[in-house]
């Protein structure tokens, strides 16, 4: 069973959690449901590497706000990890285990309901921030992009309804790809996730490829043990194109250039 997690001082996450918990039974600090459980924590989600010390679940889905300097309205979903330092939670050079099938199913379901969210981009983000140390798959589901959206109860409840719809049904399995290159909002990978056959594991953007060495690459492979494919944003690899190709030669991953 999955555990949904929201930080009490995150308005978007809290609004989603408050809505979902209405039909759940509170026991100690855990809301219990038929398909998933839920907790509201008192410390930021990006620093919740401690969760497994207290909660034993098959995976962790974080309900959260999304912020962006651009101000572009977006509903996002992404895996977590730090390719270099740990400015926003987690540990240095540590990648969390992603939840590719849940991510794909959630974003595709959002897209099918695009009419409810016509002002919003529906997009993945590259892997970033914490937590990074959990031993079970985790994913962030986020509402952006300003306080107006985070505090829009109707919007938060609409997104939470999609979350419930997805998590109350069996999650379809897909072939999984690790992604290399592109921007923080990787359009080629996003299109593959929404319209193609692959679910996406860790997404390593172009700006993080400089930090990728053999040790970190091996760690990424370990955390993405379900992956069978490497998707390359061929034009978005920059000066690290050959390095990535050389790393991939040592694996059994099928390499696909987008």
Secondary structure as the mmCIF struct_conf table of DSSP 4:
data_model
#
loop_
_struct_conf.conf_type_id
_struct_conf.id
_struct_conf.beg_label_comp_id
_struct_conf.beg_label_asym_id
_struct_conf.beg_label_seq_id
_struct_conf.end_label_comp_id
_struct_conf.end_label_asym_id
_struct_conf.end_label_seq_id
STRN STRN1 UNK A 2 UNK A 7
TURN_TY1_P TURN_TY1_P1 UNK A 8 UNK A 9
HELX_RH_AL_P HELX_RH_AL_P1 UNK A 11 UNK A 20
HELX_RH_3T_P HELX_RH_3T_P1 UNK A 21 UNK A 23
BEND BEND1 UNK A 24 UNK A 24
STRN STRN2 UNK A 25 UNK A 27
TURN_TY1_P TURN_TY1_P2 UNK A 28 UNK A 29
STRN STRN3 UNK A 30 UNK A 32
BEND BEND2 UNK A 34 UNK A 35
STRN STRN4 UNK A 36 UNK A 41
BEND BEND3 UNK A 42 UNK A 43
HELX_RH_3T_P HELX_RH_3T_P2 UNK A 45 UNK A 47
TURN_TY1_P TURN_TY1_P3 UNK A 49 UNK A 50
HELX_RH_AL_P HELX_RH_AL_P2 UNK A 51 UNK A 54
BEND BEND4 UNK A 58 UNK A 58
STRN STRN5 UNK A 59 UNK A 67
TURN_TY1_P TURN_TY1_P4 UNK A 69 UNK A 70
STRN STRN6 UNK A 74 UNK A 78
STRN STRN7 UNK A 81 UNK A 82
BEND BEND5 UNK A 83 UNK A 84
TURN_TY1_P TURN_TY1_P5 UNK A 87 UNK A 88
BEND BEND6 UNK A 89 UNK A 90
TURN_TY1_P TURN_TY1_P6 UNK A 92 UNK A 93
STRN STRN8 UNK A 94 UNK A 95
HELX_LH_PP_P HELX_LH_PP_P1 UNK A 96 UNK A 98
HELX_RH_AL_P HELX_RH_AL_P3 UNK A 100 UNK A 112
TURN_TY1_P TURN_TY1_P7 UNK A 113 UNK A 113
HELX_RH_3T_P HELX_RH_3T_P3 UNK A 114 UNK A 117
TURN_TY1_P TURN_TY1_P8 UNK A 118 UNK A 119
BEND BEND7 UNK A 120 UNK A 120
STRN STRN9 UNK A 121 UNK A 124
BEND BEND8 UNK A 127 UNK A 127
BEND BEND9 UNK A 129 UNK A 130
BEND BEND10 UNK A 135 UNK A 136
STRN STRN10 UNK A 137 UNK A 145
BEND BEND11 UNK A 146 UNK A 146
HELX_RH_AL_P HELX_RH_AL_P4 UNK A 147 UNK A 150
TURN_TY1_P TURN_TY1_P9 UNK A 151 UNK A 151
HELX_RH_AL_P HELX_RH_AL_P5 UNK A 153 UNK A 167
TURN_TY1_P TURN_TY1_P10 UNK A 168 UNK A 168
BEND BEND12 UNK A 169 UNK A 169
HELX_LH_PP_P HELX_LH_PP_P2 UNK A 170 UNK A 173
STRN STRN11 UNK A 176 UNK A 180
BEND BEND13 UNK A 182 UNK A 182
BEND BEND14 UNK A 184 UNK A 185
HELX_RH_AL_P HELX_RH_AL_P6 UNK A 187 UNK A 195
BEND BEND15 UNK A 196 UNK A 197
STRN STRN12 UNK A 199 UNK A 204
HELX_RH_3T_P HELX_RH_3T_P4 UNK A 206 UNK A 211
HELX_RH_AL_P HELX_RH_AL_P7 UNK A 214 UNK A 223
TURN_TY1_P TURN_TY1_P11 UNK A 224 UNK A 226
STRN STRN13 UNK A 227 UNK A 232
HELX_RH_3T_P HELX_RH_3T_P5 UNK A 234 UNK A 236
BEND BEND16 UNK A 237 UNK A 237
HELX_RH_3T_P HELX_RH_3T_P6 UNK A 238 UNK A 240
HELX_RH_AL_P HELX_RH_AL_P8 UNK A 241 UNK A 249
TURN_TY1_P TURN_TY1_P12 UNK A 250 UNK A 250
BEND BEND17 UNK A 251 UNK A 251
HELX_LH_PP_P HELX_LH_PP_P3 UNK A 253 UNK A 253
STRN STRN14 UNK A 254 UNK A 257
#
